[in-house]
Amino acid sequence: MKKIITLLIILTFGVLNAAVITSWDFEAQNTNPSTGSGSLSLIGGVTSDNFNTGYADTGYAWSTTSYPAQGTNNRVAGMYVEVSSVGYSSISISWAIRHSNTSANRAVLYYTLDRTVAAPVWVEAGIFNAASGDLWVDGSFDGSSITGMNSNPNLAFKLVSSFANAANTAYMPSKSTSTYAATGKWRYDNIVVSGTPLTPYLQITASLQPFYAAAGYLSSLQSYQISAQHLTGELIVTAPQYFVLRLEGDELFASQLSLLPRSGTINRTIQVLFQPVISGDFSGNIVHSGGGIETQNLAVYASTILPEPSSYPSGFAVNGITYYQAYLNWTDATGSTLPDGYLIKGSKISADEIVAPVDGVPEEDKKLTKNVAYGIQTKLIFELNEAHPYYFKIYPYTNSGTAIDYKADTGVPQLSFNTSAGPVGSVLSVGDLAFVEYACDSPDKFAFVLLTDVLENTKINFTDKAWTGTAFAETEEVYEWRGVARLYLRGEVIHVVEGTLQDNEGISNPDFEGFSNDGDQIIAFQGYITQPTFLAAFSTTSWLTGGIPGNNSSYLPEPLQQGVNALGFVTEIDNGYYSATQSGTVADIRQAINDPGNWTRANSLSGLSYPAWDFQMNSLNTPQLEIVWVDDTNIRLSWQDVADAGSYKIYASDNPYASFPSDWTVLVNGTTALYLNINTMGQTKRFYRVIAYN
């Protein structure tokens, strides 16, 4: 079942009354804030005159002097206040000034919303006049309508002396009968910056699905958004065990993030990964704390076991069909749970014969059963029978082993196709191949060398059935090798190995196995098992000369001969290979291979090193053909004997340009004679070729 977690968290505290952000009462006789944080300084040449009696003749206040000379530095000299209003709105400032008789009677308040820039923009906030000297004058400014002051870390004020005559050219004394003097004093007290506390809040917007990853691996990346305002400090985001976090755009993950707000605000995307080190199901909370908010949790769920895939792949189709292979193609499945892979299952009978896989039971690759990783989207199906129908279905799955979970409900994609008929292969003769290696120990195997060129799609049968003298025994298997896709040249070695298909060496079916280490044989033939044409044979022990064959013994079929085109050993040894010359005429090599004295054998594979085969077989000259007229209905083909030739094949065709040898007719397949009489009755024109073999 799919879990989707959508979480929207908005915390709102109740509206609070105005509160002191920062204040200075100077009772400690210094300029440090008595409440909050901030700083005071003097500007325009003003200097401190120590701390004297405070407001209402109680406590202390900060006395200042050295104001500008008459007629100079208008609105420059005074006091400068730096403060942060982060977490507050409706900002206001208040103060009290005691004007000495000769000090300037007018003070002007300015504010700036960003004191950090090179040239701050100062805005006049108010003008405040003293009615007489040596009296305290209260002043205040309500900035609640100025939204830029709200939650501002860079707020600043300045309170400066100002010209006050009608011409705006001179300072006026606080006492009308006195004369303005730069030595006049302003004494500051009870400076208070206040505001209404803002409620820190956090909004989390998440649509997280359950996380999945095998132990030691990473899950898919998921993300969620946070939006916070009026924070009073860092926001700390902490992941539960086996989860890690990072901000979108960052490279590294961590189990905890510390996010510094800007003007109390954070708007970021957080990315989450699940990286388990053990298997199981996991749940927990991503914890958001600090910055003045109430702790908020975002629940996460994870498992090392995925549910079944959300959907099937699409576009399941076939192309590249030949007589022995086809390519299956598809587009990967999509959805919330993606597959780890696909199981392709086939049948030669019908789609209904394909048995659906069972959860928890992985299936091994076979001829018509293939596992394909997610993302591959194509699979070559090889070793197909020619001119035959095939049916396939594809099942996406997650996990592996006993946790494998297949999607096998309704709507399984399926397809069918027919392979084409292949070309006609070679008809071989006795001795056209010889066995060069074998192994009874796992993996079972044998190998043979071709002693003649073999046409594409040539079929050779191999069996470990015993020959009774007149027929094959009922037990054991028949294995067919097909030389697909190309011409196979003499001297090539073909390997048939249990559980392994060799590249570019044709195909064989079924899988070769069960080669007994108590004695066994391989017999090569073409045609039907009831009417075989024998080509070659070998036995790991002696061929029978009497008695009844068993599971580990056999007669040597006629016309095969030990030491000529068949091989047998006096004693059974489990594994072996031909270890003599690989160059010479075909006849010489055939005879050498079938000589037991030219083999290396051992009862353990660890004691053997099979060769990298490189047979070099001498070419034979082309026979010089002569046609002699005998009478009106007969001709004689004759040719000179070719050195090292063992036999001759005679071909005929009505078209001299027909592809040879596939489109020529074999008149005689292996004769030792040097002539052939042919009846030409009913023929107008025909062409002949003679090929020598050894």
N, C-alpha and C positions, 0 to 999 in steps of 0.2 A: 504494500500500500504506500502511496506517495504522501508525504507530509509537506505542506507548504506553510511556512510561518510568516505571517504578515503582522508586524508589530509597529504601532504608532504610539509613541510616548510623548506626551506634552505635560510638563509639570508647571503649575502656576501657583505661586504663593499669594496670599491675600494682600491687598493694597495696604501699604504701611505709611505712617505719618512721616513728616520730614525728620531727618536725623543729621547730626553733625558729621560731616565728612572729615574735616580737619579744622583745628582751632588753635589759637595762640593766646594764652593769658599772661605770659611772662612772669608767672609767680616763681619760676626757677631762675629768674634773672638771666635768661639766655633766649635765643631765637628758635629753639627747638619746639616743634608742635607739642602742645599739651594734650591734644587728641589727634589721632590719625597720623597721616604722613604728608609731607610737603616741605616747602622751603620758603624762607623770607630773605630778601636782600635789599640793599639800598642802591638806587640808581641816580645818575645825573650829578654825581659829585657829593651827594648827601653823605654825612658821616654819623656814626652812633655817638650819643651823648650819655651813654650808660642807661641805667634803669632807675626810674624815680617813682614817686607815688602814683598809684594807678587810678583807674576810673572810680568816681565817687569817693576819692580819697582813701581807697583801700588797696592793699596789695601793691603790685608793681606794674609799671607800663614802660614801653621802650621809647626813650627820648632821642630825637634826632635833630641835627643842625647842619650848617654849611649848605644852605640852599642857594640858588643862583643869585647873582648880583642883579640889582634892579634893571629891568628892561631886557634881560637875557634869558635864554634857554626856557622859553615858555613851554609848559607842559612836558618837561623832560625829567625833572628831579622829583624823587619821592621814594615810595616803597614798591617792591616787585614781589608778587606772590605766585608760586608754582604749586599746582595741586592736580591730582588725578581724580576724576569723578566716575571712574569705572564702577559700575554696579549701582549707579544713582541717576535719577532724572530730576527735573524741576530744580535746577541748581540756583542757589542764591548765595550772596556774600553780605556780611555786615561787619561793622567796625566802629570804633570810637576814636576821635582825635581831639587832643587838647591843644588849641592854638595859642601860642604866646602872643603878647600884645603886638610885637613887631613882625610876627610871621605872616605869610600870605594867608589871606582869608578864604581863598577859593581852592578847593581840591576837585580834581576831575578823575573819574574812574574809567579805565579802559579794560577790555578783555580781548584775548586772542584764542582761537580754537586750535591752533597748532604752533606752539612755541618752538618746535624743533627745526623749522625751516630757517633758511638763512635770513630772510626778511619777513618776519611774522606780520600778518595783517592785524592791526589793532583797531578795534571798534569802540567808539565812545559810548559809555553806558550811562553816565550821569554826571551832573555838576552839583557840588555841595559847598555851601557858603557858611562861614562862621559869622554870627551876628555881633560878637564882641570877643575881646581877648581874654585869656586866662580862664576859659570855660571849655568843658567837654562838649563836643558836637557828635551826635550819633549819625551814622550813615549806613545805607543798605541798598542793595540792588536785587531785584527779582528776575532771574534769568529763565524762569520756567517755560517761557514761550520760545526760547532759543533751543531748538532740538539738538543743535551741534554741540551744546554743552553736556548733553546726556551721555553718560558712560564714556567720557573722553579722557584718555590718559595724558593728554598734552595740553590741558587747559591752563591758562595763566591770566592774572590780573595785574594791573599797576594803578597806583593811586598817586597822582603827581600834582605839584603846585601849578597854578595858572594865573595869567594876567586877568584883572577884573575891572579895569577902568573902561569907560565908554569907548575909548579908541582902541581897546585891546592891545595896549602897548606897555602896561606897567602892572606890577603886583600891587595890590592894595593891602594895607595892614589890617590885622584882625580887629584892633581897637582903632576906631576912626580918628582919634586924636593923636595916635602914634605914627611914627614913620617906619615904613617897611625896611627891614634889615636882613641881610643874608644870614646873620647870626641868630635870627629868630628860630623858634623851636616848634616842631610838631611832636607830640607825645602820643604813640599808638597803643591801643589796648583792645582786648576782646575782639580780635579778628576771627571771624567764624565763616567757614564755607560749609554750607549744608545742602541737603537734597533728599529726595524721596528714594529710599532703597528700591532698586529694580529687582525683580524676582529672577534669579538665574533659572533658565529652563533648557531642557534638552529634548530634541525631537529625533527619534530613530525611525527610519523608514527601511524596512527589510522584507525581502521575500526569499528567504533562505530555504532551500530544499535540504533534505538530509544529505550529509556528506558520506562518500564511500571511497575507501582505498584499502588495498591489501596491506598487511603489516610490512613495514619497510618501504612503502611507496607513498606517493602524494595523491591527494584527491584533486578533483577539478576545482578551479578557482571560483569562488563566489564573492559577492560584494554587497555592502549595504551603505546607506548614507546617514550621516549625522548632521544636525543643524542645531547650534547652541547659541544663545545670546545672554548677555549680562553676566557672563562668567566672572568670577572674582579671582580666578587663578587657573592653574593647569587642569585640564581634563585628563584623567588617567583611564586608559582602556586596557583591561586585563583579560586574556583568553584562558579558557579552561585547559586541562591537561590534553596533550596531543593536538592542540590547535595553535596556529600562529597567525599573526596579523601584520599588515603593512598598510601605509597610506598609498592610495593610487598614485602612480608616478614614481614611487620609491622602488628600490631594488631589493633591499633586504627585509626579511621577515623577522619578527620578534614575538615573544610571548606577552609583551606589554608595550603600550605606546603612551608617551607623554605629549599631549597636544597643548601648545601655548596659544591662547586666544589672542586675537587682534581686536582691540577696542571691545573686549568682552565677547567676541563673536568667533565661532568656528563653523565652517561649512566644508566638510570633506567626505570623500568616499573611502571606506575601509575595506580592504580585501582580506579574505579568510581562506586558509588552507587547513586541511586535516592531514596529519602525518603520524599515523599510529606506529608503534614499535611492537605491539602485541595484538593478537586477534581478539575480536569481541565487539559488543555494542557499547556505545558511549553517549553520554548526554551531559550537559553542563550549561553554564551561562557565561557570555561575554559581559564582564562587569564594567560599567561606566560610573566613575566616581570623581569627586573633587570639583573645584571651580565653583563651589557653593550650591551645587545641585544635590538633590536626594539621589542616592545610589540607584541606578537603573540597570536591569539585567535584560540581555537578549539571549533567549534560549537557543541552543544548537544541539543537533542530534547527528550521530555518526555511527557507522558500522564498517567493519572490514568485509562484510558480506553484502553484495549488491542484490536488490530484487531483480526479477526477470526484466529484460529490456522492454522499453515502453512500446516499441513498434517494430515491424518487420522492415527489412530493406526493400527498396522499390526498384523497378526496372529490371527484374530478374530475366535475363535473356541469354541466348547462345549465339556464338559466331565462330568462324574459323573451323567449321566442321570438315573433317577429312574421313578417310576410311579407318583411322586408328586413334583420332583425338578430336577434342572440341574445347573451346574456351567458354566458360560460364562467367557472366558479368552481372553486376548489380550496383546500385547506389546505396551507400551506407544508410542504415537506419538512423532516425533522428528522434528527439524527444528528451524528456527529463532524465531517463536512465539509458545510457548508450551501451551497446554490447561490448564485451571484451573480445568476442569472436563470433564466427558462424560455423555451424555444422551443415555440410552439404551431404545429402544422402540420395543414392540413385538406385534404379532398378532396371533390369532388362525386360521385365514382364509388364508392369503397369504402375501408375502413380499410387494406386491403392495398395500395392505390395510393399511400399516404403513404410517401415515401422517408425512411428514418432519416437524421438529420444525421451528418456526418463530423467527427471531431475535427480541430481546426485550421482548419476552414472555417466562418466565421460566415455566417449567412443573413440577408439583408435582409428587412425587412417588406414583405409583399405582401398581396393581398386575403385569402388564407387562410393566411398565414404571419405570425406576430407574435412579437416579443421582449418579454418582460415582466420587470421587475426583481423580485428576491426581496422578499417582503413585501407585494406588491400584491394577489395572490390573486383577481383578477378581470380579465376582458378582454372588451370589447365587440367582437364580430365583426359588421362592418357590410357593406353592399353585397351582401347575399345575394339570390339569385334566389328568387322566390316559388314556393310549392308544390314544393319541391325537397328531396331528402335531402342531408345533410352529415355528414361524418365527421372527427373530430379526435383527435389524440394530443398529449401534452405531455411535453417532454424537459427536465429540469433540467440546468443547466450551470454550470461554474465558469470563471473567467478570461474573456478576451476576445481578439479578433484571432486571430492564428495560434496562440495558446496556449489557445484555447477547448477545453473538455473536456466533452463531453456524456455523460450517462448514458443509454444507449440499448440496454441489454441486455433480457433477458426481463422481462415484467411492466410494459411501458410503459402508463400509464393512457390509456384511450381512451373515446370516447363517440360517439353519433350522434343525430340528430334530423331532423325535417322542418319546413321553414318552412311557414307557412300561405299560403293564397291571399289576395292583396291585393284592395282595392276596385277597381271599374272606373273608369279614368281618363277624361279628356276626349278627345273626338274633335275635333281641331283643323282649322282651315281655312287656306287660303293667306293669308299675311300676319299670322298670329296671333303671330308673334315677329319680331324683327329683330336682326341682329348689330351690336354696338356697340364691340367691341374685338378685337384679335388680336395675336399675336406669333409670328413665325417663329424669332426668336432665343431661346435657352434661358433660362427654361423656355418651351416651346411652350404657347400658350393661346389661347382665344377666350372671348367673353362674349356673351350675348344678353339682350334685354329682352323680357319677356312683354307682349304687347299685348292679352291677354284673361286673365280668371281661369282657372286651371288646377286641375282636381280632383286630389285625392291619388291617387298611383300612376299619374299620366299618364306615358306613355312617349314620348320623342322620340328618333329616331335622327339621328346626325350622321356624315357620312363625307367623307373627302378623296379618295374614288374619283372618277375622271373620268366624266362623263355623255357617252356616245357619241352621243346623239341619240335612242337607243331603249332603252338599258340602261346599267347601271353597268359600268365596266371591272373586270377581275378583281383587279388589284393594289390595294394600300392597305387601310385598315381601316374598320370601322363601329363607332361609339361610341354606346352607349345611355345616355341620361339618364332618370332616374326621379324624379318629384317625390314622394318618400316622406314619410310622417308628418304631412302637413298639406295644407291648401289653399294654392295659390300665387296671389298676386294680380297683376293687371296692373300694370305699372310696376316689378316686381321684376327685378333683373338677376342672372342666373345665370352663374357663372364656371366654366369647365372648364380646369384648369391641370395641366400635366404634373407628376406626382409629388405632387400636393397635393389633398386632398379639402376643399372649403370647408364651413365649419360652416353647417348649416341651409339649405343650397342644394341638397338632393337628393343623388343619387349618380350616378356615371357610370362605365361600364366598356366596354372596358379602359382602362388609363391612356393619356391623349392624348399622342402623340409623333409625330415624323417630319414635322412641318409644314414644308414646304420653303421656303427663302428664295430659291429660283429661280423661284417662282411656284407657287401652290397654291390650293385652294378648299375650302370647307366647305358642304355641302348638307344642309339639315334636311328630314326627312320622317317620316311615320308609316307603319306597316304593314311589309310584307316588302320586302326589297331588290329582289325580282323584281316586286313590285307596289306601288311607293311612292306615297304621297300627299304631294306636295311642299308645304312650308310656307314656306321662305325659303332664300336662298343668298347667299354672297359669294365673291369671288375677289380675290386680291391683285394680279391682273393682268386683262387683258381677257378676256371670254368669247369662245370661238371662234365664228366665223361660217362656217367652212369648213375642210376638211382632217380629218386624223385626230388625235384627242386623244392626248397623251403623258402622262408622269408629272407634268407641271407645267402642264397646260392641260385645259380642259373646255368642252363646250357648256353653255348655260344651259337646264335642263329646262323644258318647258312644263308648267303655265301660268304659271311665274314670269316676271316682266318686270323688266328693268333699270330702276332708278329708281323702281319701284313697290313691289315686295316682294323685290327682289334688288339686289345691289351688286357693282360691278366697277370696276377702276381701269385707266387707260390704261397706266400704267407700274408695274412691280413695285417695291414698297418693303416692307421686312421686317416692320415693326411699325406699328400705328396705332390710333386710337380716334376715335369720333364726338365732335365738339366743338361742336355747335350746341345749340339750345334743348332743354330737358328738360320743357317744359310745353306743353300744348295738347291738341287732340283726338288720338285714336289715329291717325286718318288723316293728320293734319298731321305728327305725330311720325314715323310710318312713312315718309312721303315724305321728310322731312328726313334721317332716318338713311340712307336708300338713295341720297342725293345725294353723290357723291364729293367735291364741293366743301365739304362740311361735316365733313371728316375732317382730323385732324392725324396725319402719318405721319413716320417716320424709320427709317433703317437701323441705328440703335443704340438699345438700350433706355435707355442713360444720357441720351439726349436727350428722353425721354418721361416724363411724369408722368400716369399713368392717373387718371381722375376718380373721386371718390366719388359714385356715381350717386344721383340723387334725382328720378326721373321723376314728374311730376304730370300725370295724364291726366284731362281733363274727363269728368264723368259724363254719360251720356245719359238723357233722360227715358224712362220706361216707355211703350211704345206702348199706346194705348187700343184694346182689342180689341172687335170687334163680330161676333156670330154671326147669320147670316141663313139662314133655311130656304129651300132651293131647291125640293126635292120630297121624296118619301117616303124616298129613299135618299141624298140629298146635302144638305150644308150648305156655306156659304161663310164662311171667316174673313176679316175685313178689318180694316185698321188705318190710322191716319193716319201719314204720313211723319214721322219724328223727325229734327229738325235734327242735322246732322253724322253721321247714321247711315250706315254703309257697307253693312250687310247685316242680315238678321234671321234668328233661329233660332226654329222653332216646336216646342213640346214638348206631349206629351199624357200623361195619367195617368187611371186609373180611380179614384184616391184623391186628393182635393184636398189632403190633409194629408201626402202622401208627401214624403220628403226631396227638396228641389230643389237642384241638377238631377240628383243621382246616381240617384234612383229614378223619374225621368220619362223617357219615350221621346222621342228626337229624331225628329220627322217630317221636317223640312227643316233642313239644316245650311248656312245661308248663302244667302239669296235676296234679291234686290233688289226683288222684287215686293211689292205692298202687299195681297195677298190670297192665299188658298189654298182650293181646292175639295177637300172631303173626302167620301168615300163612307162612310156610316154603317151600311151593311148589317151586320146581326148584332150591333150595339152597342146597349145599353140606355141607358147613361149614360157620358159621358166629359168630362174637363176639359182645357182648353187654356191655354197661355201663349205669349206672343211676347216675345222679348228682342231689343233693338236693339244692334248692335255697330258700332264704327267702326275 
